[in-house]
Amino acid sequence: MRAHVCSLVAAIVAFATISHAEPAAPPITLTVTPGTAGGPWKITVANGGEMPMRLSADARLITLVLEPQTPSKTIKTQECTLPADARPATDEGRELVVPGKRSWSATFDPLFYCFSAKERALLVPGTTVKVRFGFHPGKKPLATGPFVLAPVGAAVGQLAPVRELEASPVTLSEAITAAAPAEKTEEGSKPPLALTASEAVDAARGVDIPLTITVANQSDRPVTTFFRTSTLAVRVMGPGGSVSCGSPRSTPEPFRELFSTIAPKQKSSTTLNVDALCPAGTFDDPGVYRIVPRLDTRGTSGKNVGLKTWDGEVSATAPAVVRVRTSRHIETPKKPQLD
C-alpha cells in the first residue's frame, strides 16, 4: 500500500513538473541569400519542426547590422532599420501561419534600409552584414510582445514566442550601390557638358520629390545652351519596372534671355519635381528608385537669335537614388504566401 502511494505521489510530481515546464524554443531558422550584380537579396524563414507558428511576414521588419572590415573612430558599425513611419509597430496585418516543414521568403533591396550616407559607405567588399528580422527587444521583457513568431494550435504551451530572429552573418564580396546602366548616347566626340543629379533623396511618400540636376562645363571655353526644365527628361527604374518621364520640346526660336552661358569648369543647377514630370502612379509604391537624368537641347538652337549654342544630348553616368518610405495611398496589405 505504501509503495502504491509513493508511486502515485511521484506521478503527480512528474505531471506537475511537465505542466509547468517552460515552452521550448521553436525550431525556426532565418537564412539570407545576398543578391549578385546589384540584384535583390532574399530572406527565408523556415519552420523545421512539426507544429505551426504564426509569423509576422513583413519585410519591413528587416534590420541590417553593418560591421566594417577595419573599424575606426570614423568608420563604425551601423545599424540599418527603417524609420518609424515605415516600420510596423505591431505584429498584426500581415500574419501568416507557417506549418511544420514549410517556409516563407521575401526579396529586398539593402539600400531601402541602409540609406544614409554613412550606411551606404559601408556597403563595400569586406563588410560583414548581420540580418535580424522582427522586433528588437530593447529593455522590454522577452515575454512582452509584439512577436515576430507566436505559437498557434498544437504549439500553444509547447513552443515559446519569439520577438526577433537572427541569421548567420555574411560578408560582402561586391559593393552595393545605386549604379544602374545609363542611357546610350550616339558615338562621337566627348560633349563639353556633363550631367549629374542629387546623390540621394529620402521621401516619406512619392509626392513632391525634388531632384537637383547640375550641368558642368568640362571644356576650356564658355558654353551657351538651353538648360531649362523643358529640355530635361529622366529615366526611372523602380519596384514596378522602368519608365521614361518628360519629352524635351523643340523651340525653333527661343528668346536669347532663356539661354544659359556656363563658364569653363563651372556649373549650373536647377531643381524639378520628378513626380510631376512622370506618369501618375510612378512613385506610388515604397521602395528604392534609381533616376537617370538627360539633357536634350537639339531642338532649341540659338542660331536664329544670333547665338552660338551647344545643341546636343547628354545623360548622367550615375543615377540619383530616391527612397520612398511609405505607400502614397491607403492600401490593404497583400496576404503573404507560403513558399
N, C-alpha and C positions, 0 to 999 in steps of 0.2 A: 504493500500500500504506500509506504514511504517512498519507494523508488518511483511509483507511478506519479505521485505528487511532484517529485523533483523533476521528472521528465516534462510534466505539464507546465511547471514554472519556467523551465529552460525554453520551452517552445514559445511561451508568452513573451519572454525577454527577447528571444530571437526575432519574433514578429515585430515587437516594438522597435527594435534596433533597425530592422529593414524599413519599417514605415516612416522612421524619422531620418533615414539616410539622406544625405544631400544629393540632389539631382546631378547626374553626370554631365560632363561637357559634351555637347553634341559633336559627332564626327563629321564636321563641316570643314571644307578646305577652300581657301581663296587662292587662285592662281592668276598670274599676269603674263600676258604674251605681248612683248613690245612690237610695234609696227616697224616696218623697214621702208627706206626711201621716202620718209615723210608720211607713211600710211598710218591709219588709226591703230591704237592699242586695244587690247581685249582683256576683260576680266571675266573669270568664271567662278561661280560659287557652286560647289558640288557637295551633295549630301551622300556621304559614303556609308551611312547607316541604313537601318530598316524602317525607322519611324519618321513621320513627316515633321517638317519645321516650316513655320511661316516666315518668309523673307520679305524685307522691305527692299523690293527690287527697283532701286532708283539710282542711276549712275551719278546723280548729283551728290551722293554721299561719299564719293571718292576723295581721298586725301593723298597727296604725294609728298614724301619727305625726301629732299634732295641733299645728299651728303657729298661735298666736293672731294676730289681725289686728294687734294692738298689743302686742308683748311688753313685759314689765316685770319688776321684781325679784320680784313676787308672782305674776305670770301668765307662766308659761314653757311652752316646748314640752313636751308629754307624749307618751311612747311607750306605747301600749296593747297589751299582749300577755297571753295567758292565763298564769296561774300554772303552775308546773312540774307540779303534779298533774293539770292538764287539757290540757297541751300535749304533743304527741308528741315523743319524744326520738330516734326513728329514722324512716327513710323506708319502713318496712315496715308492712304491714297493710292499706293502702288504695291499693295500686298500681293504675294504670290506664295501658295503652298507648294513646297518642293518635297515630293515623296522620296522615299528611300531609293538610292541608286540613280537619282535624277539630278539635273543641274540647270542653272540659268546663267546666261552670259550677256555681256553688253560691250559695245565698242565705244571708245572715247578718244578725244584729242587732248594730249597732255597740255597743250597751250591754253586750253579752256580753263584749266586750273592754275597753271604756272604762268601767269600773265604779266606780272610786274617785271620791270627791267632787271631787278636783282634775281628774280626767279628764272627768267629766260636766259640770263647769263650763265646759269649752272646747267643748262640742258646741252651739255657737251660731252664728248667721249671721256670716259673715266669716272663720271659722276655715278654714285650709287643711288638708286631710286627704291625707296620702300613705299609700297602701296598699302594703305589702310582703307577699309570700307565699313561705314557705319557711323555711329555716334560716339565721339570721343568722351570717355567717362568724366574727365576733368576731376572735380572734387566731389562729384556725386557718388553715393554708394553704388556698387556694382549691381545691386538688386533693383535699382531705380531705373525706369525706362527713360526715354524710348529705347527700343531694342531693334537691332537690325535682324535678329533671329529670335523667334519665340516658339515654344513647343505648342503643338496642336494635336487634337485627337489622342492617340495612344501615347504620344510623347509627353503629355502633361503629367508633371510629377516625376517623370523619369529622366528628362533632359532639361538642362538649365538654359535660360535665355542668354543671349549674347548681345552686348552693346556694340562691339566692333570686331571685325576680322582683320588679320594682317597677313599679307603674302610674303613669300621669301623674296629678299631683295634682288634686284637685277642691276647690272652695270651697263651704262650706255656705251655702245660701240660706235655710234654715229650721232652727230648733232641733231637736235630737234629745232627747226627754225620755221619761220613763216615763208620760206622760199617756195615759189611757185613759178612755173615756166612763163616768161614774159612773151608778149605777142611778137611774132616775127616781123621784121621790117625788111624792106627791099635792100638788096645788096648795093653797095656804093661807098662813097666817101663818108667818113665819120661826120655826123651832124655837129654843128658848133654848139648845140644846146643839149643839156642833159636834164632829165625829169626825175624828181623824187617826190615822195609823199610822206605824211606823218608816219612815224615808225609804228605807233600803236595807239588805238583809241578804244577806251573801255566805256560801253554804253549800257545803261540799265535795261533799255528797250530799244527796238530798232526804229527809233524816230529821232530826227534832228541829230544825225551823225555827221559831225564836222570833219572834213578831211582837208588838211592844208597841203597844197601842191606847190612845189617850188621848181622853177626853171633856172638853171645855171648856165652862164655863158662860159664855155670851156676854151674859147678861142682868144686870140690876142687882139681882136678888133671888136668894136661895138656891134651888137646885133639888134636889128629892129624887127619886131614880129607882132602878130596879133594874138597876144596872150590874154584871153578872156574865157569866161566860163562857157561861152558859146563854141569855143574851139577845143573844149576838153571832153573826153569820154573816159569811162572806166570799165574794166572787166572784173566782175565779182565772182569769186569761187567760194561757195558756202555749203552748209549742210544739205541744201536742196539741189546742188549742182552749180553750173556755170551760167552766167547771164551777162550780156553786154548792155551797158547803160550810156545813153547820150548819143547824139549824132551831130558831129561838128558841121555847122551850116556854112554854105557858100555865101560870101558877101562881096560881090564884084567891086563895089565902090564904097568901102568903109571910110569913115571920117579919119583924118590924119590924127586927131586927138586921141583916138582909141588905140593907136599903136603904142607899144612899149619899146623903149631902147634900153638894152641891158649892157652895161659897160663890161670890158674884159674882166674875166674872173669874178664877176659879180652875180647876184641872184635877184629874182623877183618872185613873190609868193602871192597866192590867192587861196581863199577858203571857200569850199562849196559843201552843201549838204548832200551827201551821196544818196541818201534815202529818197530825196525829192527828185533826183536825177534818174533813179531806177524805176522799173515797173513796180506797181503796187504789190506788196507781199514779199519783196526780195529779202527784207531783213526781219520778217515776222518771227522766225524760229530762233531760239537761243543756240549759240554755238560760236565758232570761230570763222570769220570771213576774211579772205585774202583779196586785196583790191589792187589792181594794176592800172594806174592812170595813163592816158595817152593824149598827147597834144597834136592836133592836126590843123595846120594853117594853110593847107594847099588851096583852099577856096577863098582866101582873104588876102590876096596880094595887094601891096601898096603901090603897084605900078601906075594905076590910073589916077592916083593922087600925088604922084611925083616922089614916091619913096622907094628906096631900095630895101626890100624886106627879105627875111628868110621865110620861104614858103615850103614847108615840108611836114614830115610826120616823125614823131619820136615817142617811144614808150619808156616807162620806168623799168629798170632792170631788176628791181627788188620790189615786192608788193608791200603795201601797208597791211597791217593786221588789225582787225576790228573784232572785239569780243562783245557779243550781245548776250547779256546775262539771263534775261527772262523773256518769255513769250510776249508778243505785242498784244495779244488778245487773251481773254479768259478762255482757258482750254480745259477740256475734260481729259484727265490723264489716260493715256493709252494703257490698256490692260497688258501687263507683261506676260510673256510666254516662256514656257519651259523649252530647253534645248531639245 
